[in-house]
Amino acid sequence: TRVTHNGRKMPLYPLQPSAFRPGNFLEKSFDAPLVYVGNGDENALKAIEGTELDGAIAVMEFASGTEWQRLLRFGVIGFIFIEEDEPAYSDATAKVTGTEVRLPRFLVGMDDGKYLRDTLIKGSVTAHVDAQPTKWKNETLRNLWVVVPGSNPDYENELALVVAPMDANSIVPGQSWGGQNAANLALMLSMFEIGRASWRERG
């Protein structure tokens, strides 16, 4: 999905879907007003008093907690959050809800976000949106299991589980790097190799 204004095409990255439904716009290609709403608190709303929000897309700072939800009652059709250098975990989780309602929410990069902020702080503008809908897809995944026999007969009927995830997650699924998960998996494999070498030595 991307938004275009004055010839500048800005990619938008879908945020984590709600518990039941991806956050897609109703149309794939359309024009809509963009309104900068800051962090969505009372002062930010007073700054745009008189601005029409019905049918608009709200452009907000990522550090806005759950304030974005209050704009839904004004008829906002979607949200674009501006990327930050070091976003807080609490701000990320605040962008996800368990509702069944369709909530289009996107992240825009810092450079494009600065352009939108600088442009919209002077007043709302109309931009063009080309949307690529996201969809749920059923997949068959796998878990890998390795059983390492112990040497103490007192614990022969017990198991100690050591686990590491093979996937990763992010408030923006398309930018989920998974570095920490990969390191944990590498550590577990290293532990397994050490244990297997020790088991071989015992014969």
C-alpha positions, -999 to +999 in steps of 0.1 A: +000+000+000+012+035-007+001+071-005+010+097-031+011+135-026+026+160-050+042+132-069+059+117-038+050+080-035+053+069+001+051+031+010+028+022+039+035-010+059+005-028+074+004-031+112-004-063+131-040-072+123-067-074+149-076-107+164-101-115+137-098-092+106-069-076+086-071-038+085-079-032+049-094-001+032-127-007+015-113+004-019-080-004-036-075+030-053-091+062-039-084+098-028-088+109+008-079+138+030-048+134+053-050+151+087-021+154+111-033+146+146+000+146+165-002+122+195-040+124+196-044+140+231-067+168+240-042+195+229-037+179+195-074+177+190-078+214+199-051+222+174-073+208+145-106+220+158-130+226+129-111+202+106-133+176+090-123+141+101-152+121+086-137+101+057-101+113+064-070+093+072-053+104+104-015+108+104-002+104+139+030+100+159+037+064+168+041+075+205+004+080+209-006+050+230-043+042+225-053+078+217-059+068+181-090+049+191-108+080+202-107+093+166-129+064+153-160+082+165-153+110+142-155+088+111-117+084+104-112+056+078-076+047+086-044+056+104-008+062+093+017+062+122+051+078+118+081+055+124+103+063+154+140+055+161+133+036+193+095+029+197+083+019+231+069-016+235+038-002+252+031+021+221+034-009+198+010-032+218-014-002+220-018-003+182-034-038+183-069-046+195-090-078+199-119-063+181-136-079+150-139-044+134-118-036+103-092-011+114-068+001+086-035+009+104-001+015+087+034+026+095+052+052+073+090+055+073+107+084+092+117+104+061+082+102+045+067+107+080+087+139+084+074+151+049+038+143+059+042+160+093+058+192+078+031+193+051+001+186+072+010+208+101-001+236+078-034+220+071-050+189+057-044+178+021-059+153-003-037+124-013-041+093-034-040+058-019-032+026-037-040-002-014-030-038-015-053-058+008-038-082+033-054-116+038-053-144+063-038-176+048-038-211+063-004-227+064+010-260+077+039-252+100+063-276+118+079-281+152+113-299+155+117-322+184+149-338+197+148-362+227+181-364+246+182-394+269+194-386+304+218-406+325+201-404+359+176-433+363+158-414+390+145-391+364+139-415+335+101-408+335+105-370+335+113-345+308+130-311+308+119-290+279+143-265+263+125-245+236+133-217+212+110-201+186+118-204+150+097-175+139+095-138+149+068-111+153+065-074+152+039-047+153+048-044+116+050-080+104+068-071+072+097-056+093+100-085+117+138-092+118+138-118+146+175-113+156+169-122+193+149-153+183+177-164+159+203-160+187+182-181+211+178-208+185+216-208+178+223-210+216+199-240+219+216-258+190+250-251+206+237-266+239+224-296+220+258-302+203+276-300+237+251-324+252+254-348+223+292-348+225+290-356+262+265-384+256+288-400+231+317-398+255+297-418+280+292-445+254 
